[in-house]
Amino acid sequence: MEFFKVEVRESVGIITLNRPPANALSSNVLKELTNVLDSLEQNEDVRVLLLHGEGRFFSAGADIKEFTTVPSGEEFEKLSTYGQDLFERMETFSKPIIASIHGAALGGGLELAMGCHIRLVSETAKLGLPELQLGLIPGFAGTQRLTRFVGAAKAAEMLLTSDPISGTEAVQVGLANKSFPEEQLFEESLKLANKIAQKSPVSMKATLELLNYAKTGSFYEGVKREARLFGEVFTSKDGKEGINAFIEKRLPNFVGK
């Protein structure tokens, strides 16, 4: 594999995203993650998955430079739908998935983390959806999952300001389960994974299935609408300006078209 390392320790499958420098989520990264999930789901020795990032970040977001190669709004919508389907698969996965988040989980990186069942964070980690800063919107179900976890008012603040929150605050608002000093995070995450792995795989699978009944029909309607608007916004003048400004390392000049 090019972007992921997989190690099985006892009953825990440790998935390490390794795409320096920022572990950005390109379409190829998402496709490889699909293959990783296929393999670990079939491995009866693995009862719990633990996902973390190599280097300075969990994942600093989607691969913005790749967006410049996407030819149309319809292709952007397809990309959005692929990511949404992948993260929905994670949230409905038959085995628990724990995200161990250090450094930063921004944009697509936070959407990836929100697709996991449990999120553990370092106290100083930065979590946010800064897409509006680029004249864009989240596209991997971020608008819907963030609202479920933190409520409408906090989600509106985080989306409209683009300001990230710390790992400590993420726990306070319900976005993460627990926070730890960064040097303790991975071992604490592994400790939790090992504890959960002692449970019956049959009962865990049933529990994970039942948890997803809490998602309403409007959640799925919102996800579908997000994919459509993701394509429309990316092909707007402001969307193109935001991407170019990001690549050119300057402030964007949005005109509302």
Secondary structure as GFF3:
##gff-version 3
##sequence-region A 1 257
A	DSSP	beta_strand	4	9	.	.	.	ID=ss1
A	DSSP	beta_strand	12	17	.	.	.	ID=ss2
A	DSSP	alpha_helix	27	42	.	.	.	ID=ss3
A	DSSP	beta_strand	48	53	.	.	.	ID=ss4
A	DSSP	alpha_helix	64	67	.	.	.	ID=ss5
A	DSSP	alpha_helix	73	91	.	.	.	ID=ss6
A	DSSP	beta_strand	97	101	.	.	.	ID=ss7
A	DSSP	beta_strand	104	106	.	.	.	ID=ss8
A	DSSP	alpha_helix	108	114	.	.	.	ID=ss9
A	DSSP	beta_strand	118	122	.	.	.	ID=ss10
A	DSSP	beta_strand	126	128	.	.	.	ID=ss11
A	DSSP	three_ten_helix	131	134	.	.	.	ID=ss12
A	DSSP	alpha_helix	142	150	.	.	.	ID=ss13
A	DSSP	alpha_helix	152	161	.	.	.	ID=ss14
A	DSSP	beta_strand	165	166	.	.	.	ID=ss15
A	DSSP	alpha_helix	167	173	.	.	.	ID=ss16
A	DSSP	beta_strand	178	180	.	.	.	ID=ss17
A	DSSP	alpha_helix	182	197	.	.	.	ID=ss18
A	DSSP	alpha_helix	201	211	.	.	.	ID=ss19
A	DSSP	three_ten_helix	212	214	.	.	.	ID=ss20
A	DSSP	alpha_helix	217	234	.	.	.	ID=ss21
A	DSSP	alpha_helix	237	247	.	.	.	ID=ss22
###
